[in-house]
Amino acid sequence: MKRRDLIKASALVGGTAALDINAQAQSKQEHWHQSYAGDRNQPALAPGLPNKDYQPVITPNNVTLPWKIVDGVKIYHMTVEELWHEFAPGLKAKCWGYNGHVHGPTIEAVEGDRLRVYVTNNIDAPTTVHWHGVFLPNGMDGVGGLNQRAIQSGETFKYEWTVRQSGTFMYHSHHDEMTQMAMGLMGMIVFHPRKPTPDYGVDRDFAIMLSEWRVDPGTFRPNPNEMTDFNLLTMNARCYPGTESLVAKLGDRVRIRLGNLSAMDHHPIHLHGHYFKVTATDGGRIAVSAQWPETTVLVPVGSTRDIEFIASEPGDWAMHCHMTHHVMNQMGHDFPNVVGMKRGVTDRQIRRLLPGYMAMGESGMGDMGIHVESGHMAVPKNSLPMVGAHGPFDYITMGGMFTILKVREQLKSYADPGWYEHPDGTVAKPASKGQVAKDLGVG
């Protein structure tokens, strides 16, 4: 056989093998889809009940949407409304939310449940609700103009489907999305498995929605036209020091469900003191053999990630976005860099024209929150510039996407236990000159 004929024959065999592999893969995919979704027209199962069929989810700074059962169907009612929302003490804005909350309450159900969700629109603009990542009939998907007409002000629409999956999902307006999501119309969804595997059970199950806002100091409305320069980064629509702590007992198995409906940014969420495993995405639960350990999980825009760990180290552990500007409140970006400058004379001259003028930044921004809270620096009404909070040792110079995991050896309840009391000898402290000289050999 000539070399040219051999190459042709090899290519033919290789192409046939590739076709066989592709055909097998397609067959497996079709079989998976049929077995997974084959019960779409079957009657719903008996409604799953909290504390009986699943460990209820906790949504810090928020609630779970209430429901009732009518003829075996779980009935929910969501009201879209304008309301005042507090991001943290000292900063409020008039937002759009659901059932008196920004973001909306968490929707919780069990695989196999039949859901009927009534949505009443009480704002002055048309809206819809899209069930992000959820398998349902096309006409229930909630994209305005494509799957349904928009819900006009004063109208109530009905969405209904049988839950055919488990995992962490989200909901949000899908009409004039840029405006309505920026105003707060979003929330979390949790569907528990009907027959959970042994690795699914946890003692504490938290849901946290990540999002970003533009609220200029002195104003009272989120700005939906912002594209890049967001100045409020939130967990469940709260920024530190307004975020509730996550409380766990030593040895508890903890799950944190993270959803990201930020306009433009991914968020690397970092947990101190522990490592966790990434156990699920919005595409489903990851097989135990494929889960991987991390201390930081990247949550892309439009996605969810579940992380799980054992609360193994007592203490107050920071959990925050690791983009440094995302742990600040109402930062300004349009002023010169003055780090290292000495401006004493300049400040005195400016104060002749602007009494009370006090520039910040020559040694960083860490002291700004203290000056604001102490009344040394005047700020616009309804603003929270750079403010963190007083901690047990010093001022915590972080805000924004920041919260605290509080792990304790003994707990009478899961209420906030206050600051951690460190055992003797376990806190960093100033070193004596003698000790430094002895250990480092320096004067």
VEXDREN-2710 file (C-alpha; in Angstrom, 1 decimal):
% VEXDREN-2710
k/r/px/py/pz
1/MET/0.0/0.0/0.0
2/LYS/1.3/3.4/-0.9
3/ARG/1.8/6.0/1.9
4/ARG/-0.9/8.2/0.4
5/ASP/-3.4/5.3/0.5
6/LEU/-2.4/4.4/4.1
7/ILE/-3.1/8.0/5.2
8/LYS/-6.5/8.0/3.5
9/ALA/-7.4/4.6/5.1
10/SER/-6.3/5.8/8.6
11/ALA/-8.3/9.0/8.2
12/LEU/-11.4/7.0/7.2
13/VAL/-11.0/4.7/10.2
14/GLY/-10.4/7.6/12.6
15/GLY/-13.4/9.5/11.2
16/THR/-15.6/6.4/11.6
17/ALA/-14.4/6.0/15.2
18/ALA/-15.1/9.7/16.0
19/LEU/-18.6/9.3/14.5
20/ASP/-19.2/6.3/16.7
21/ILE/-18.0/8.1/19.8
22/ASN/-20.2/11.1/19.0
23/ALA/-23.2/8.9/18.5
24/GLN/-22.6/7.1/21.8
25/ALA/-22.2/10.5/23.6
26/GLN/-25.5/11.8/22.0
27/SER/-27.3/8.6/22.9
28/LYS/-26.1/8.9/26.5
29/GLN/-27.1/12.5/26.6
30/GLU/-30.6/11.7/25.3
31/HIS/-31.0/8.9/27.7
32/TRP/-29.9/11.1/30.6
33/HIS/-32.4/13.8/29.6
34/GLN/-35.3/11.4/29.2
35/SER/-34.6/9.7/32.5
36/TYR/-34.2/13.0/34.3
37/ALA/-37.1/14.9/32.7
38/GLY/-39.4/12.0/31.9
39/ASP/-41.8/12.7/34.7
40/ARG/-42.6/16.2/33.6
41/ASN/-46.3/15.3/33.0
42/GLN/-46.6/13.0/36.0
43/PRO/-48.6/14.0/39.1
44/ALA/-46.7/15.9/41.8
45/LEU/-45.6/14.0/44.9
46/ALA/-46.8/14.8/48.4
47/PRO/-45.5/18.2/49.3
48/GLY/-42.1/18.2/51.1
49/LEU/-42.2/19.7/54.6
50/PRO/-39.5/21.6/56.5
51/ASN/-37.8/19.8/59.4
52/LYS/-39.3/16.6/58.2
53/ASP/-38.0/16.3/54.6
54/TYR/-35.3/18.8/54.7
55/GLN/-33.2/21.2/56.9
56/PRO/-34.7/24.7/56.3
57/VAL/-32.5/27.3/54.7
58/ILE/-31.5/30.4/56.6
59/THR/-31.3/33.6/54.6
60/PRO/-29.4/36.1/56.8
61/ASN/-31.1/39.6/57.0
62/ASN/-34.1/38.1/55.1
63/VAL/-36.8/35.4/55.4
64/THR/-38.2/32.4/53.5
65/LEU/-41.4/33.0/51.4
66/PRO/-44.4/31.5/53.3
67/TRP/-46.6/29.0/51.5
68/LYS/-49.7/26.9/52.1
69/ILE/-50.9/23.7/50.6
70/VAL/-54.2/23.6/48.7
71/ASP/-55.2/20.2/47.1
72/GLY/-51.6/19.0/47.2
73/VAL/-50.1/22.2/45.6
74/LYS/-47.8/24.6/47.3
75/ILE/-49.2/28.1/47.0
76/TYR/-47.0/31.2/47.2
77/HIS/-47.9/34.8/46.8
78/MET/-45.2/37.4/45.7
79/THR/-46.0/41.1/45.7
80/VAL/-43.8/43.5/43.7
81/GLU/-43.6/46.8/45.5
82/GLU/-41.6/49.9/46.2
83/LEU/-40.1/50.2/49.7
84/TRP/-37.5/51.9/51.8
85/HIS/-34.5/49.5/52.3
86/GLU/-31.7/49.9/54.8
87/PHE/-28.3/48.7/53.5
88/ALA/-26.6/49.4/56.8
89/PRO/-27.3/51.8/59.7
90/GLY/-27.1/55.3/58.2
91/LEU/-27.8/54.4/54.6
92/LYS/-31.3/53.8/53.1
93/ALA/-32.7/54.0/49.6
94/LYS/-36.1/53.6/48.0
95/CYS/-35.8/50.3/46.1
96/TRP/-38.1/47.7/44.5
97/GLY/-38.5/44.4/46.2
98/TYR/-40.9/41.5/47.0
99/ASN/-43.1/41.1/50.0
100/GLY/-41.5/43.9/51.9
101/HIS/-38.0/42.7/51.4
102/VAL/-35.0/43.6/49.3
103/HIS/-33.9/41.3/48.0
104/GLY/-37.0/39.1/47.9
105/PRO/-37.6/36.2/50.3
106/THR/-36.0/32.9/49.5
107/ILE/-38.4/30.4/47.8
108/GLU/-37.9/26.9/49.2
109/ALA/-39.5/23.7/48.0
110/VAL/-38.7/20.0/47.4
111/GLU/-38.1/18.1/44.2
112/GLY/-41.5/16.7/43.0
113/ASP/-43.5/19.5/44.6
114/ARG/-46.2/21.2/42.5
115/LEU/-45.8/24.9/42.9
116/ARG/-48.2/27.7/42.1
117/VAL/-46.8/31.2/42.5
118/TYR/-49.1/34.2/42.3
119/VAL/-47.2/37.5/41.4
120/THR/-49.0/40.8/42.1
121/ASN/-47.5/43.9/40.6
122/ASN/-47.8/47.0/42.8
123/ILE/-45.2/49.2/41.2
124/ASP/-45.9/51.7/38.4
125/ALA/-44.0/49.8/35.8
126/PRO/-44.7/46.4/34.0
127/THR/-42.6/43.5/35.2
128/THR/-42.2/39.7/35.1
129/VAL/-40.5/37.0/37.1
130/HIS/-37.9/34.7/35.6
131/TRP/-37.0/31.5/37.5
132/HIS/-33.2/31.5/36.8
133/GLY/-31.9/28.0/36.1
134/VAL/-35.2/26.3/36.8
135/PHE/-36.7/23.6/34.5
136/LEU/-40.3/24.5/33.7
137/PRO/-42.7/24.8/30.7
138/ASN/-41.6/27.5/28.3
139/GLY/-44.6/29.7/28.9
140/MET/-43.6/29.9/32.6
141/ASP/-40.0/31.1/32.0
142/GLY/-40.9/34.7/32.6
143/VAL/-39.1/36.6/29.8
144/GLY/-41.3/39.5/28.9
145/GLY/-42.4/39.6/25.3
146/LEU/-40.9/36.1/24.6
147/ASN/-42.7/33.8/27.0
148/GLN/-45.5/36.0/28.3
149/ARG/-46.8/39.5/28.2
150/ALA/-45.5/41.8/31.0
151/ILE/-47.5/42.0/34.2
152/GLN/-49.1/45.4/34.2
153/SER/-49.4/47.5/37.4
154/GLY/-52.3/46.2/39.5
155/GLU/-52.3/42.8/37.8
156/THR/-51.7/39.4/39.3
157/PHE/-50.2/36.6/37.2
158/LYS/-50.0/32.9/38.0
159/TYR/-46.9/30.7/37.4
160/GLU/-47.2/27.0/38.0
161/TRP/-44.9/24.0/37.5
162/THR/-43.7/20.8/39.1
163/VAL/-40.2/20.9/40.5
164/ARG/-38.0/18.5/38.5
165/GLN/-34.6/19.3/40.0
166/SER/-32.8/20.1/43.2
167/GLY/-30.2/22.7/43.9
168/THR/-29.6/26.5/44.4
169/PHE/-31.2/28.8/41.9
170/MET/-32.4/32.5/41.7
171/TYR/-35.3/34.6/40.5
172/HIS/-35.4/38.1/39.1
173/SER/-37.3/40.4/36.8
174/HIS/-36.8/39.7/33.1
175/HIS/-38.5/42.9/31.9
176/ASP/-36.4/46.1/31.6
177/GLU/-33.8/44.0/33.4
178/MET/-31.2/46.8/33.7
179/THR/-33.5/49.0/35.7
180/GLN/-35.5/46.5/37.6
181/MET/-32.6/44.3/38.8
182/ALA/-30.6/47.4/39.7
183/MET/-33.6/48.5/41.8
184/GLY/-33.6/45.2/43.7
185/LEU/-36.0/42.7/42.0
186/MET/-34.2/39.4/42.6
187/GLY/-34.0/36.6/45.2
188/MET/-32.9/33.1/45.9
189/ILE/-34.5/29.7/45.2
190/VAL/-33.6/26.4/47.0
191/PHE/-35.0/23.1/45.8
192/HIS/-34.1/20.2/48.1
193/PRO/-33.8/16.6/46.7
194/ARG/-36.7/14.3/47.3
195/LYS/-34.3/11.4/48.1
196/PRO/-31.2/13.1/49.4
197/THR/-27.9/11.2/49.3
198/PRO/-26.0/10.6/52.6
199/ASP/-23.6/13.5/51.8
200/TYR/-26.4/16.0/51.4
201/GLY/-27.4/16.5/55.1
202/VAL/-26.1/19.6/57.0
203/ASP/-26.7/21.2/60.3
204/ARG/-26.7/24.8/59.1
205/ASP/-27.8/25.8/55.6
206/PHE/-27.3/29.5/54.6
207/ALA/-28.3/31.3/51.4
208/ILE/-26.6/34.5/50.3
209/MET/-27.3/36.7/47.3
210/LEU/-24.4/38.8/46.0
211/SER/-25.2/42.0/44.2
212/GLU/-23.9/45.5/43.6
213/TRP/-25.5/49.0/43.5
214/ARG/-24.8/52.6/42.8
215/VAL/-26.2/54.9/45.4
216/ASP/-24.5/58.3/45.4
217/PRO/-24.0/60.1/48.8
218/GLY/-26.9/62.3/49.6
219/THR/-29.3/60.5/47.2
220/PHE/-32.1/58.1/47.9
221/ARG/-32.4/56.0/44.8
222/PRO/-30.2/53.3/43.3
223/ASN/-28.9/54.4/39.9
224/PRO/-29.7/51.7/37.3
225/ASN/-27.6/53.5/34.6
226/GLU/-24.3/52.7/36.3
227/MET/-22.1/50.3/34.3
228/THR/-18.8/50.0/36.1
229/ASP/-18.4/52.3/39.1
230/PHE/-20.6/50.6/41.7
231/ASN/-20.1/51.9/45.3
232/LEU/-22.2/49.4/47.3
233/LEU/-21.4/45.7/47.3
234/THR/-23.9/43.6/49.3
235/MET/-24.7/40.2/50.7
236/ASN/-28.5/39.8/50.8
237/ALA/-28.8/43.5/50.0
238/ARG/-26.9/44.5/53.1
239/CYS/-23.3/45.8/53.4
240/TYR/-21.2/45.5/56.5
241/PRO/-21.7/46.5/59.3
242/GLY/-25.3/45.7/58.4
243/THR/-24.7/42.0/57.6
244/GLU/-25.9/39.4/60.0
245/SER/-23.2/36.9/61.2
246/LEU/-23.4/33.2/60.3
247/VAL/-23.5/31.3/63.6
248/ALA/-22.4/27.6/63.9
249/LYS/-21.5/25.2/66.7
250/LEU/-18.1/23.5/66.7
251/GLY/-18.5/20.3/64.6
252/ASP/-21.5/21.5/62.7
253/ARG/-21.6/20.6/59.0
254/VAL/-22.3/23.9/57.2
255/ARG/-23.5/24.7/53.7
256/ILE/-23.4/28.2/52.2
257/ARG/-25.3/28.8/49.0
258/LEU/-24.0/31.8/47.1
259/GLY/-25.9/33.3/44.2
260/ASN/-24.5/36.2/42.1
261/LEU/-26.9/38.6/40.2
262/SER/-24.5/41.5/40.2
263/ALA/-24.7/43.7/37.1
264/MET/-21.1/43.4/36.0
265/ASP/-18.8/41.6/38.5
266/HIS/-17.8/38.1/39.5
267/HIS/-17.0/37.7/43.2
268/PRO/-14.2/35.6/44.7
269/ILE/-15.7/34.8/48.1
270/HIS/-13.0/33.9/50.7
271/LEU/-13.6/32.2/54.1
272/HIS/-11.0/32.5/56.8
273/GLY/-10.0/29.7/59.2
274/HIS/-11.5/26.9/57.2
275/TYR/-11.3/25.1/53.9
276/PHE/-14.5/24.0/52.1
277/LYS/-15.5/21.9/49.2
278/VAL/-17.4/23.2/46.2
279/THR/-20.3/20.8/46.2
280/ALA/-22.8/22.2/43.6
281/THR/-23.3/24.7/40.8
282/ASP/-26.6/25.9/39.4
283/GLY/-26.2/23.0/37.0
284/GLY/-26.6/20.5/39.8
285/ARG/-24.8/18.7/42.6
286/ILE/-21.2/17.7/42.0
287/ALA/-20.3/14.0/42.6
288/VAL/-18.4/13.5/45.8
289/SER/-15.4/12.2/43.9
290/ALA/-15.3/15.3/41.8
291/GLN/-15.6/17.9/44.6
292/TRP/-12.5/20.0/45.2
293/PRO/-11.1/21.8/48.3
294/GLU/-10.8/25.6/48.3
295/THR/-10.7/28.6/50.6
296/THR/-11.9/31.0/47.9
297/VAL/-14.8/30.3/45.5
298/LEU/-15.4/32.4/42.4
299/VAL/-19.1/33.0/41.9
300/PRO/-19.6/34.2/38.3
301/VAL/-22.3/36.7/37.3
302/GLY/-25.6/34.8/36.8
303/SER/-24.4/31.7/38.7
304/THR/-24.7/29.9/42.0
305/ARG/-22.1/27.9/44.0
306/ASP/-22.7/25.7/47.0
307/ILE/-19.8/25.3/49.5
308/GLU/-19.7/22.9/52.4
309/PHE/-17.4/22.5/55.4
310/ILE/-17.1/21.3/59.0
311/ALA/-17.0/24.2/61.5
312/SER/-13.8/23.0/63.0
313/GLU/-12.1/26.1/64.4
314/PRO/-13.8/28.2/67.1
315/GLY/-13.6/32.0/66.7
316/ASP/-14.9/34.9/64.6
317/TRP/-13.9/34.2/61.0
318/ALA/-14.1/36.8/58.2
319/MET/-15.9/35.9/55.0
320/HIS/-15.8/38.4/52.2
321/CYS/-15.2/39.2/48.6
322/HIS/-11.5/39.3/47.9
323/MET/-11.8/42.1/45.3
324/THR/-10.5/44.8/47.7
325/HIS/-12.8/47.6/46.4
326/HIS/-15.7/45.3/47.1
327/VAL/-15.2/45.5/50.9
328/MET/-15.5/49.2/51.0
329/ASN/-18.7/51.4/51.3
330/GLN/-19.4/54.3/48.9
331/MET/-15.8/54.7/47.8
332/GLY/-14.9/57.7/45.7
333/HIS/-12.6/57.2/42.7
334/ASP/-12.2/60.6/41.3
335/PHE/-9.6/62.2/43.5
336/PRO/-5.8/62.3/43.3
337/ASN/-3.7/59.7/45.1
338/VAL/-2.3/61.5/48.2
339/VAL/-0.7/58.6/50.0
340/GLY/2.5/59.8/51.6
341/MET/1.8/63.5/51.1
342/LYS/2.1/66.0/54.0
343/ARG/-0.8/68.5/53.5
344/GLY/-0.8/70.4/56.8
345/VAL/-0.2/73.9/55.3
346/THR/-2.5/73.2/52.4
347/ASP/-5.3/72.0/54.7
348/ARG/-5.1/75.1/56.8
349/GLN/-5.3/77.4/53.8
350/ILE/-8.3/75.5/52.4
351/ARG/-10.1/75.7/55.8
352/ARG/-10.0/79.5/55.5
353/LEU/-12.5/79.1/52.6
354/LEU/-14.1/75.9/53.7
355/PRO/-14.4/75.7/57.5
356/GLY/-14.3/72.1/58.7
357/TYR/-12.5/70.9/55.6
358/MET/-10.6/67.7/56.5
359/ALA/-8.8/65.8/53.7
360/MET/-8.0/62.1/54.1
361/GLY/-5.7/59.6/52.5
362/GLU/-2.1/60.5/53.1
363/SER/-1.7/57.4/55.2
364/GLY/-4.5/55.4/53.6
365/MET/-8.3/55.3/54.3
366/GLY/-8.3/53.1/57.4
367/ASP/-9.1/56.0/59.8
368/MET/-11.9/57.5/57.8
369/GLY/-14.7/55.4/59.3
370/ILE/-13.5/56.3/62.8
371/HIS/-13.5/60.0/62.0
372/VAL/-17.0/59.8/60.5
373/GLU/-18.5/57.8/63.4
374/SER/-16.8/60.1/65.9
375/GLY/-18.3/63.2/64.2
376/HIS/-14.9/64.6/63.3
377/MET/-15.8/64.6/59.6
378/ALA/-19.0/65.9/58.1
379/VAL/-20.5/63.7/55.4
380/PRO/-23.6/64.1/53.1
381/LYS/-26.9/62.9/54.4
382/ASN/-27.7/59.3/53.8
383/SER/-24.2/58.2/53.1
384/LEU/-21.8/55.5/54.5
385/PRO/-18.4/56.5/53.1
386/MET/-15.8/53.9/53.9
387/VAL/-17.4/53.1/57.3
388/GLY/-16.8/49.7/58.9
389/ALA/-17.5/48.9/62.5
390/HIS/-15.9/48.7/65.9
391/GLY/-14.6/45.2/66.7
392/PRO/-13.5/43.7/69.9
393/PHE/-9.9/44.9/69.6
394/ASP/-9.9/47.9/67.1
395/TYR/-11.8/49.3/64.3
396/ILE/-12.7/46.9/61.5
397/THR/-11.8/48.8/58.3
398/MET/-14.0/46.7/55.9
399/GLY/-17.5/47.2/54.7
400/GLY/-19.4/46.0/51.6
401/MET/-19.4/42.2/50.9
402/PHE/-18.2/41.2/54.3
403/THR/-19.7/39.1/57.1
404/ILE/-18.5/37.0/60.0
405/LEU/-18.7/33.2/60.6
406/LYS/-19.0/32.8/64.3
407/VAL/-18.1/29.3/65.5
408/ARG/-18.5/28.4/69.2
409/GLU/-17.8/25.2/71.2
410/GLN/-21.0/25.7/73.2
411/LEU/-24.2/27.3/72.1
412/LYS/-27.6/27.5/73.8
413/SER/-29.1/28.8/70.6
414/TYR/-28.0/30.0/67.2
415/ALA/-28.5/33.6/68.1
416/ASP/-25.5/35.9/67.6
417/PRO/-23.2/35.0/70.6
418/GLY/-21.3/38.3/70.6
419/TRP/-17.5/38.5/70.1
420/TYR/-15.3/35.5/70.6
421/GLU/-13.4/35.2/73.9
422/HIS/-9.9/34.0/73.0
423/PRO/-8.1/31.6/75.3
424/ASP/-5.0/33.0/77.0
425/GLY/-1.9/33.1/74.7
426/THR/-3.9/32.8/71.5
427/VAL/-4.0/36.5/70.4
428/ALA/-1.3/38.3/68.6
429/LYS/0.2/41.2/70.7
430/PRO/3.1/43.6/70.8
431/ALA/6.5/41.9/71.2
432/SER/8.9/43.1/73.8
433/LYS/12.3/44.5/72.6
434/GLY/14.1/41.9/74.7
435/GLN/12.2/39.0/73.0
436/VAL/12.8/40.4/69.6
437/ALA/16.5/40.8/70.3
438/LYS/16.7/37.3/71.6
439/ASP/14.9/35.6/68.8
440/LEU/16.0/37.8/65.8
441/GLY/19.3/38.9/67.0
442/VAL/18.6/42.6/66.5
443/GLY/18.6/45.5/68.9
END
